[in-house]
Amino acid sequence: MNRRHFLKAVTACSTSIMTSMAFGSVSARPVENYVFKAIPSSGEKIPAIGMGSFVNFNFVQDDDILKQRTELLGQFFELGGTLIDSSPMYGASEKNLGYCIDKLKARDKLFAASKVWTSSVDDGPSEIAASRQLWRINQFDLLQVHNLLSWEGHLEHLLDMKKQGGLRYVGVTTSHGRRHSELEQVMLNQPIDFVQATYNVIDREVEQRLLPIAREKGIAFISNRPFQRGVLIDWVKKHPLPEFARDLDCDNWASLLLKFIVSHPAVTCAIPATSRKDHLAENMQTMTGVLPDQKMRNQIVSHVASL
Ligand SMILES: NC(=O)c1ccc[n+]([C@@H]2O[C@H](COP(=O)([O-])OP(=O)(O)OC[C@H]3O[C@@H](n4cnc5c(N)ncnc54)[C@H](OP(=O)(O)O)[C@@H]3O)[C@@H](O)[C@H]2O)c1
């Protein structure tokens, strides 16, 4: 463990202790109850809830929104979060994230995960360099080939970057259940550290092939679209929270849905995107208390199906 990663680990622990004092019921749990999951290729543990940035950080320059999002990210780090996912595809998100992270002086807490997204393999390196400048960081922790776009050439470059010490982890993404067979082949045949795909209580196709392969091959799994870009969470929130949620230390639907995701043994983290502090607090509650066992997971699936 180098100095940067040691500092990250210490910060995560002390943050959690401060958090348990500062945020009342949201996280008033002993630090050992925080959910960290190991990245199989290294053993490094990361918090099970990260932050997506597709819509929530894609806005035109506006001082009030920048201030609010800076506070939001400050709360994310205070509540023990580290991994933030973005992409050159997300308009101004990387630029706005870079501003907030710089303002918060939070680089040591950050696990920076972005993507390469260009059909031209030759343009990959310059796109990555531009992203790095927008994020205002020296190096990414994780770079993923976005939506498998020109993945053969980009993967070669990313794996080479990792070999040269310019990158810690390499991954590939998809979403909405697209191109799972091709992704499966990449997972089986390429030395990737991470894979990212859609997984939530409704979209469970990855349980058939991708999650078992991730487990077998030792590939970390990031669950995107945990709330179906808001459709799922807006729908369930119209219904009362089931009684059994209390047994899982959940007092809101968001943490129940996220606990379903991160309790799968092959899932490393989920990346809900939010622009609201109250929603962030709900999402981060996932990292406290107990996680559902298989019986409870089945109960969550059948309860949501019955709504
Ligand atoms: N192919 C790929 O690589 C790929 C594809 C899709 C997504 N992703 C990644 O995955 C991330 C997450 O996916 P997503 O952004 O599509 O959608 P999502 O995280 O499933 O849902 C985001 C929506 O949920 C709402 N929300 C969040 N927390 C909530 C809460 N506690 N209560 C009620 N509403 C809540 C947000 O609204 P508020 O702002 O009002 O909270 C927002 O409208 C993306 O941001 C991106 O980083 C990657």
The ligand as a MOL file (V3000), in Angstrom:
LIG
                    3D

  0  0  0     0  0            999 V3000
M  V30 BEGIN CTAB
M  V30 COUNTS 48 52 0 0 0
M  V30 BEGIN ATOM
M  V30 1 N -22.7010 2.6530 -19.9680 0
M  V30 2 C -22.2960 3.2400 -18.8800 0
M  V30 3 O -21.1290 3.2990 -18.5820 0
M  V30 4 C -23.3130 3.8650 -17.9740 0
M  V30 5 C -24.6560 3.8860 -18.3410 0
M  V30 6 C -25.5900 4.4340 -17.4550 0
M  V30 7 C -25.1560 4.9730 -16.2380 0
M  V30 8 N -23.8220 4.9620 -15.9160 0 CHG=1
M  V30 9 C -23.3550 5.5130 -14.6210 0
M  V30 10 O -24.2770 5.1320 -13.6040 0
M  V30 11 C -24.7190 6.2880 -12.8960 0
M  V30 12 C -26.1010 6.0670 -12.3220 0
M  V30 13 O -27.0540 5.8700 -13.3390 0
M  V30 14 P -28.1190 7.0190 -13.7630 0
M  V30 15 O -27.5100 8.3640 -13.5200 0
M  V30 16 O -28.5730 6.6970 -15.1430 0 CHG=-1
M  V30 17 O -29.3730 6.7940 -12.8460 0
M  V30 18 P -29.7200 6.2990 -11.3450 0
M  V30 19 O -28.5770 6.4960 -10.4310 0
M  V30 20 O -30.3250 4.9610 -11.4950 0
M  V30 21 O -30.8850 7.3320 -10.9740 0
M  V30 22 C -30.6440 8.7040 -10.8570 0
M  V30 23 C -31.9660 9.3600 -10.5370 0
M  V30 24 O -32.4110 8.8930 -9.2560 0
M  V30 25 C -32.7480 10.0060 -8.4340 0
M  V30 26 N -32.3600 9.6690 -7.0580 0
M  V30 27 C -31.1260 9.3890 -6.5720 0
M  V30 28 N -31.1900 9.0930 -5.2570 0
M  V30 29 C -32.4860 9.1860 -4.9000 0
M  V30 30 C -33.1860 9.0050 -3.6960 0
M  V30 31 N -32.5630 8.6500 -2.5620 0
M  V30 32 N -34.5330 9.2130 -3.6840 0
M  V30 33 C -35.1930 9.5600 -4.8180 0
M  V30 34 N -34.5890 9.7420 -5.9950 0
M  V30 35 C -33.2380 9.5660 -6.0450 0
M  V30 36 C -31.9920 11.1780 -8.9730 0
M  V30 37 O -32.7130 12.3650 -8.7660 0
M  V30 38 P -32.1890 13.5040 -7.7360 0
M  V30 39 O -31.0540 14.2000 -8.4370 0
M  V30 40 O -33.4000 14.3610 -7.5570 0
M  V30 41 O -31.7700 12.7980 -6.4780 0
M  V30 42 C -31.9020 10.8590 -10.4710 0
M  V30 43 O -33.0280 11.3570 -11.1440 0
M  V30 44 C -24.6240 7.3890 -13.9700 0
M  V30 45 O -24.7270 8.6700 -13.3980 0
M  V30 46 C -23.3050 7.0560 -14.5980 0
M  V30 47 O -22.2350 7.5200 -13.7980 0
M  V30 48 C -22.9070 4.3940 -16.7540 0
M  V30 END ATOM
M  V30 BEGIN BOND
M  V30 1 1 1 2
M  V30 2 2 2 3
M  V30 3 1 2 4
M  V30 4 1 4 5
M  V30 5 2 4 48
M  V30 6 2 5 6
M  V30 7 1 6 7
M  V30 8 2 7 8
M  V30 9 1 8 9
M  V30 10 1 8 48
M  V30 11 1 9 10
M  V30 12 1 9 46
M  V30 13 1 10 11
M  V30 14 1 11 12
M  V30 15 1 11 44
M  V30 16 1 12 13
M  V30 17 1 13 14
M  V30 18 2 14 15
M  V30 19 1 14 16
M  V30 20 1 14 17
M  V30 21 1 17 18
M  V30 22 2 18 19
M  V30 23 1 18 20
M  V30 24 1 18 21
M  V30 25 1 21 22
M  V30 26 1 22 23
M  V30 27 1 23 24
M  V30 28 1 23 42
M  V30 29 1 24 25
M  V30 30 1 25 26
M  V30 31 1 25 36
M  V30 32 1 26 27
M  V30 33 1 26 35
M  V30 34 2 27 28
M  V30 35 1 28 29
M  V30 36 1 29 30
M  V30 37 2 29 35
M  V30 38 1 30 31
M  V30 39 2 30 32
M  V30 40 1 32 33
M  V30 41 2 33 34
M  V30 42 1 34 35
M  V30 43 1 36 37
M  V30 44 1 36 42
M  V30 45 1 37 38
M  V30 46 2 38 39
M  V30 47 1 38 40
M  V30 48 1 38 41
M  V30 49 1 42 43
M  V30 50 1 44 45
M  V30 51 1 44 46
M  V30 52 1 46 47
M  V30 END BOND
M  V30 END CTAB
M  END
